[in-house]
């Protein structure tokens, strides 16, 4: 069989949650086509993660393929506190949100985060994921009084969004710092940072990771605030991070729903331009939480992400809490495969090449592979940078990466068109792997492959050689 006919180039990230919290479900998710697992640290406990992470590694090893693990930090996700029942609110009503003090529904309700130190009079506040809209009228010590703008209801622990509020660089909460200290001791590959406002937030997190001697972990910037998508910040954020996620749920609430498709295209444009990973997330197949079939609009949404060259598409509640997590993954895989075979990927940025030797080699490799009708590009890479550089050109065939570093093999699982293999460094590592892939039927006798390598195997930045081989 020709591997490019069955190999999906856009990757699937799935969230682990109550619906998938067992080793058997993790196994099924890997078999169904998951390339990366998101562990949402807004929910669950460290004790649960200590069980789930080994499950993922064991399932991946049994399946014979690396997968990436993402630690998704909660960030300043602000929620209502605990109270009984449902509280009805009406337009024109004043509601006081209080922190760490007594409250009397429906006139006052608890909030988990002290917004009084951050908010200003006149700023907007959205409750229950935007279902109730309000504006700040007064601020006191430990309390914020808002004017409700529409009728609605409120439940305990529902999210609050504050799109106009500047957190002054405090996007890493005390909870996040504890979670980071836990995560760096575990076998995670990426740390996703929530509610980023500027590139300085990324720099702060990277310094923290390096302070824990874990500079090898990659950072995903979750783009979900008005400040992050501004012309002054967006490109700098993409440059500072290793990957950027279009976090469409909170982005829609924090801004407005109609801008999300345009912002998605801008982010994918920038990630492709700068050789970073681009992830599209939230509600991609949301109806499959309750239904075994997606809506036609959802199918179009996933297909559009594939056509515009997204590295990854992500499932959240669909696999965390849905009734049909495996069916959802299988559906997403079918959409990706059909789309890539019947509609050419049209990246939003054509990478014409920069002045580096690495990018020149990557550009030449991709062009040569297309001109020869190669079945695969085989890339020997120490850090993953060469594979990433090739992926920016969005080849129509798999990039088969050979690395001696397990962390790199796992991180490359989220890269466009990449398939990772862990092998010792050696002058013939790529060619020997190609022969093994013929033996197991992934490649065939007579296939043309383009090999990219360096004359000094294992040397970072040493890629300087392109070879063409017809497999015998």
N, C-alpha and C positions, 0 to 999 in steps of 0.2 A: 504494500500500500504506500501511497505517497503521503508523507506526514503532513504536508501543507494543506491537504484536503480535510483533515480531521483535527488539526491543531488550531485552537482559538488564539487569536493574537491579542484581543482585549481580555484582560484578566478579571476574575471574579473574587471579590472580598465579601465574606459573610460574617455576620455578628453572632457570637455565641450568647445564648440566653436560656430562659427556662424551657423553651421548646426543644433545645438542642444540647441540654446539659447532661450528656452521658457519653461514654466512650463509643458506644455503638452509633450514636448520631454523628459524632465527629468523624468516625470511619466513613459513614455514608456520605457526609458532606465532601470529604476528600475525593471519594470515588465519583461523586456527581460532578466534580469540576472546580471545587474551591481552590484558589491559589493563595489566599491570605485570610487569616482569621482576626477579626476585630474583637478585642476584649474591652467592653465599655465600662470604664471605672466610675461612671456616674451611678452604677448599680453593682450589686454583688459585694463580696468580701475578698480579702486577701487569701483567706483559707480556701475559698472556691477556686481562685486562680492557681493556687499551688497544686490543685488537682487537674484543672483544665489544660494548663500548659504542657505537662507531661503527656496527657491524652493526645494533644495535637501532634507532638513530636513522634509519639509511638505510631499513631495512625499514618503519618507522613512516611515514616521509615518503612512500615509494612506495605504501603502503596508504592514505594520506590520513587517518591518524588518529593523534593523540598517544598515547604510552604512557609509563608511569612506570618509572623505574629505581630499584631499591632496593639500597643497599649494606648487606649484613647482616654486622655485626661478629661476630667469634668470641666475644669476651668471655672470662671465665676458664673456658673449656671445658677441663677437665682430662682428660688422656689418659695411658694407659700409654706408655712409650717403646718403643724397638725391641728385640726379642729374637727368637730363632729358634723356629719351630714353635709348637706348642700346649702350654700349661702346664695340667696338671690340678690342681685344688684340691679338698679335701674338707672337710666340716663339722668344726669343732674344730681345724683347722690354723691356725697363725700364719703370716702373710705380711708381710714388711717391704717397703714401697715406698720407694725411695731416689731422691734427686735428685742428678744430676751426680756419681755415684760408681759404683764397681764393684758388680755384683750377681751372685747365684748362683741361678738358677732350680732348683727351684721354691720355694726358701725366701725369695728376695728378687727383686723385679722393678723396673725403672726407671719413674719417672713424670716427665712433661714439666714439671710445675709443682711448686714446693716447698710442699707442703701442711703441712709441719711448722711453718711460721710462722703458720698460720691455724687448724688443727684443735685440738680438745681431746679428752682421754680421755673415752670414752663416746659420742662422736658417731658417727653412722652413715656408712658409706661403701659405695656401690654400684658394682660393677665391671661392665664389658661391658653398658652400658645397663640395669643392674638385674638382669642374669641371675645375678650372684653378689653376695650380701649379706654385709656385714661390719661390725664395730664396732671403734673405735680402742681399743687396749689400752695402748700406750706411744708416746711421742713423743720423738725425739732430734733433734739438729741435722741437718737434711737428710734425715730419715727418719721414717716413720710405720709402726708395727706394728699390724696389725689381726688380729682373730679371725674366720676365715671361718665363716659360718653355714649354708652349704649347698654340696653338691657342684656342681662346674661346671668350665668350662674358660675359659682366658684367651688372647687373641691380642694381638699388638702393636698399639699405637695405638688400642685401644678406650677408650671414654669412661669416666671416673670421675664419679660424682655424689656431692655432699656436702651433703645437704639441711639439716643442722643447723648448718652452718658459716657464721659471719658474716665476710664479706670486708672489713668496715669501710670500705665506700665504694670499695674498689679493684676495681671491676668492669670498668674500662678497663685492659687490660694494655698493656705496651710494644708488643706487636704491633698492638693496636687503634689506638694513637696513631699508629703508622706508617701504618696503613691509612687512618685518617681524613685524615692529611696528604696521602696519595695521592688519596683520594676527593674532597676539596674542590676539587682541581684538575681533576676530570673532570666529565662531564655527568650527574651523578646527581641524583635528586630527593628521595630519602628516605634517612636513615641509621637502620638498625634496631639497637637496643642490646640485647645479650643479658644474661641473668641479673641483671636489675634487682632491687634489694631495696627501694629507697625512691625518692620523688620527687627527692631530692637527687642521685641518679645522673643523672636527666634534666637537671637544672639544670647539672650539671657538663659534660655533653656539649654542651648548648646554649651554654654559655660558651666551650667550645673551638671550636665552629663559628663563633661570632661573632668569636672571636679570629683566625680564618682569613678573616674578612670574608665568611662564608657563612651569615649568619643566615637566608637565604632557604630553606635546606634544612629539610625537615620531619623530625621524629623519630618513629620507631615504637618503642614500648615492648614488648619481648617479655616476656610474663608467664609465668614458668616456675619461680619459687622459692617456698618456703613464706612467706618474708618478704613477697614482693610481693602475695600474695593475702590477707594478714592484714587485718582490719578497720581496723587503724591506718594501712595503707599504700595499699591498692588504689585507693581513690577519688582520693587525692592523686596517684598515678602517672598515672591516666587524665587528670586535669586538667592535669598538667604536660606530657604528651606530646601530639603531634598525632594519633597513631593508637596503638591497642593491639592486640597480636597474642596470641591464645590459643595459646601454643606448647605444644601438647598432648603432644609427645614427652617432652621433659625435665620438663615439669610432672608427668606421670604418674609418672616415676621419682623425682622429688624429693619428691613427696607420696604419692599412691596413685591408681590408675586410677579408682576409683569416684567420686572427687570432681571429676574433670575435667568431666563434663557440667554439673554445678552451677556450677562456676567459669566455664565458658564462658558460661552464661546471665547470671551476675553481671557479667562483663566487657562483654557486649553491652548489658546494661541500662545500665551506666554510660557507655559510649561514646555511646549514643543520648541519654541524659539530658543529657550535656554537649556534644553536637554534635561528637564526635570520630569518627574512622574506626575501625571494628571489624573485625578480620581473624581468621578461623578457619583454623588451619593444622595440618598433620601428619596423615599417613595417611588423608586424605579418600578417596582412591581407590587405596590402597596395593597391592591385589592386581593392579592394572593395570600394575605394574612387569613382571609376567611373563605377564599374561593380557590379551587384547584386550577382555574383558568384566569389569565390576565385580561385586562381590558385592551382594546385595540390601541388606545392612546398610550398605554404603558409600553406595549411592544414597539410603537414608533419612537418612544422616548429612549429606550435602550438602543434601538437601531441607530438613531441619530447620534448618540454618543460614540458608537462604533465607527460610523462613517466619518465623524470629525476627528477621529484619531485618539480618543481617550485611552490611556493606559489601562485603567481599571474602571469597572462599574461595581457599586457596592450595595449590598442588601443589609438593612437594619432591622426594623421590627419584623420584616418578613421571615427571617430565620431566627430571630431572638424570641419572638412571642407568637408567631403565626402557626396555623394549623397544618400548613403544607410546606415546611422548609425544604425538603429534598426536591419536591416537585417544582418549587420556585427556582432553585439552583439549576435544575435540569432545563427549565423553560428559558432561563437567561442564557444558558450555554447554547441552546438551539437557536435563539435569536442572533447571538454573536456569530455562530458558524454560518448561518444562512446569509446574514448581511455581508460578511466579509467575502463570501464567494460570489454574491450577485450584485453588489454595489461597491465599486472601488473605494477604499479609504481615501478621503480627501482631507489631509491634515490642514488645520487652519493657519499653519505657518510653514512655508517651504524653506527648509534649512539649506541655504545655498553653500554653506561652509564658512568657517572663520579662518583665522590666520594660523591655527595650530596644526601641527603635523598629524596629531591624532584625528582631528576632524577631517582633514584632507584624506587620510587613509580610510576613514569610515565612509565618507562620501564616495570615494572610488570603489570601495567594497560593495556598497549597495548598488551602484550603477552597473558594475560588472556582473553582479549576481542577477540583476534583471535582464541584462543583455544576453547572458548565457542561458537564461531559463533555469537557473540553479534551483535545486530542491531545498537547500538550506545554506545558511551562513554559519560556519563554526568558528567561534571566537574564544581564544585562550585569553583569560583575563584574571588578574590578581585581585584588583579592587572592584571590578565591575564597571569602571569608567569607559573602557572600550566598548563593551556591550551597550552601555547607555548612549554613547555617541552614535553607534550604528542605529539604534532604535529611533533616534530623532529624525532619521530619514524615512521612517515608516516603511520598511521593506515588506513585500507581500509574501515572503517566505519566513520560516522560523529562524530566529537567532539562537543557535545552540551554544550556550556558554559553558566553558570548561574552567573550573576554578578549584584551587586547593583549599579555599577558605570556606568552612561551612556557613558562617554568618553571611558572607557575600552571596553564596548560592541561595540562601533563604531570602535575602533582600531583593535579589534579582527576580524573584517570583512575581513581583508587581510590575515589572518592566514590560513594555509593549513587545509582543512577539517572542519573548524570551522563554527558553526552556533550559533550566540549570542542571548541570551534572558536576558532581564532586569527584575529582580525580587528582592524583599527585602531579606536581609540576614536572614537566619533561619536554624534550624537544619535539616529541611526536604525540603529545597528549591529545591534541585535536584529531589527528589522523587515526590514532588508535581508537578513540571514541567512535569515530565515524564507522570504522570496521565493526565495532561491537553493535552499533545501531543497525547495521545491515543484518547481523546475525539474529537479532531479536525482531526484525521485520519493520522497524521504524523507518529505516531507509532501505533502498533497493539497489541491487547491482545495476550499474549503468547510470545511476543518479549523479548529477554534477553538484559538487559542493565547493564553496569558496571558503578557504581557511585564512583566518587573520591571527597572527601571532607575533612574538618577538624572538630575536636570536638569543636572548637570555631569559629562559623560562623562569617565571616567578618574580621577575624584576618589575616593580611598579613603574608605569609610564614607558615601558620598553617596546610597545607594539610598533613594528616597523615593516612587517612582511605580509604580503597577500599571495596566496597560492590557490590554484584551481586544480581540482582532482576529479576524475571520473572514477566512481567507486567500483571496484572489481569484486 
